[in-house]
Amino acid sequence: MDLLTIYRRTVADFADQVGRVDSDQWTAPTPCADWDVRTLVNHVVGEERWSEPLFAGASLDEVGDRFAGDLLGVDPAAAARDAAERAGRAPAEPAALDRDVALSAGPTPGREYLHQLLAEHLVHGWDLAVAIGVEPRLDPEGVRECARWFGERVPMYRDSGLTDPGVPVPPDASDQDRLVAAFGRDPDWHPER
């Protein structure tokens, strides 16, 4: 399975998960200590919104602050579906993954950026599922591809503070638990009851 297909599935899975959030869960805590459910979803929708102009070749200055603030409005599920559809189409141009994308870290190959977005959707998809009390079931091929990619970048991400230190897991942990633990999540996390 190719990276673009896996990415699109994880984007769609995240939007589907947003559709499962009950009206009283938007302020629920998430594994991201400073974020509630609405903040987490707004973050991912923001990443999706940014991906469209960046894959099209826009600079950070050209994008500006158009995606600052609340992107969810009164219907977060609809906002997430719309952002997911656009994000799924954003890297569709044949050369999109082969040219550089303007990121805050500097020019980044499109394929690398797509891996970063894949990780965002998988890890935050897990965050969202456990925050709303749904069994997290991440795309197995996405988990394997993300783990392969991230395994080569762990020191860079941790040294720069982009991820928390990893969480130890038992030797028989699932691939999914290993991935979320590598990104600093406790696979047994649940909201305080």
Protein Blocks (a to p, Z undefined) as FASTA:
>chain_A
ZZklmmmmmmmmmmmmmmmpcfklmmpccfblkbcfklmmmmmmmmmmmmmmmmnopafk
lnmmmlgcjfklmmlmlmmmmmmmmmmmmmmpmklmmpccddfkbpcdfklmmmmmmmmm
mmmmmmmmmmnopacdddfklmmmmmmmmmmmmmmmmmnopaccdddddfkbcfklmmmm
mnopafkbccdZZ
